[in-house]
């Protein structure tokens, strides 16, 4: 496995960008230089993250999110 996290990753198992092996390894996200722990999805090349809004969910049970633009820096927490 590579030492760099993927360009795009999602924690939602129904997403085409979900990768359980990478998530199990542990991915941390710095967004605009600040550590974020509520990231649902990110894309480095497009420069955005989707952050969960507390524990709110939509009618299908998925977390409500907000998409923010900025510098995204993913890294592996456990090597």
C-alpha positions in Angstrom: 0.0 0.0 0.0 1.2 3.5 -0.8 2.4 5.9 1.9 0.2 8.7 0.5 -3.5 8.7 1.1 -5.8 8.7 -2.0 -6.8 11.9 -3.7 -10.5 11.4 -2.8 -12.0 9.3 0.0 -15.4 8.8 1.6 -16.5 7.1 4.9 -19.9 6.2 3.3 -19.8 2.6 2.3 -22.3 3.2 -0.6 -19.9 5.8 -2.2 -17.7 4.8 -5.1 -14.8 6.6 -3.3 -15.0 4.4 -0.2 -12.0 2.2 0.6 -12.3 0.2 3.8 -8.6 -0.8 3.9 -7.4 2.8 3.8 -9.9 3.9 6.4 -8.8 1.0 8.7 -5.2 2.2 8.4 -6.4 5.6 9.8 -6.5 8.8 7.7 -6.2 12.2 9.4 -7.2 15.5 7.7 -5.8 19.0 8.0 -8.2 21.5 6.4 -6.8 25.0 6.1 -4.1 24.1 8.6 -6.5 22.9 11.3 -7.1 19.3 12.3 -10.6 18.1 11.5 -12.2 15.0 13.0 -15.7 15.2 11.5 -14.8 14.8 7.8 -17.2 12.6 5.8 -15.5 12.9 2.4 -12.6 14.9 0.9 -10.9 15.6 -2.4 -7.4 17.0 -2.5 -7.3 17.9 -6.3 -10.6 19.8 -6.1 -9.8 21.3 -2.7 -12.9 20.5 -0.7 -14.1 18.6 2.4 -17.6 17.5 3.5 -18.0 18.0 7.2 -20.8 16.4 9.3 -23.1 18.8 11.0 -23.1 17.4 14.6 -25.3 14.2 14.8 -28.0 15.4 12.5 -29.2 13.0 9.9 -31.5 13.2 6.8 -34.6 11.1 6.3 -32.5 8.2 5.0 -30.3 8.1 8.1 -27.2 9.6 6.4 -25.3 12.4 8.2 -26.1 16.0 7.1 -23.0 17.6 5.7 -21.6 20.9 4.5 -19.1 21.3 1.7 -16.2 23.7 2.3 -13.5 24.8 -0.1 -9.9 25.2 0.9 -6.5 23.4 1.2 -6.9 19.7 2.1 -3.9 17.8 3.6 -4.6 14.1 4.3 -2.1 11.9 6.1 -1.9 8.4 7.6 -2.2 8.3 11.4 -1.0 4.7 11.8 2.0 3.5 9.8 
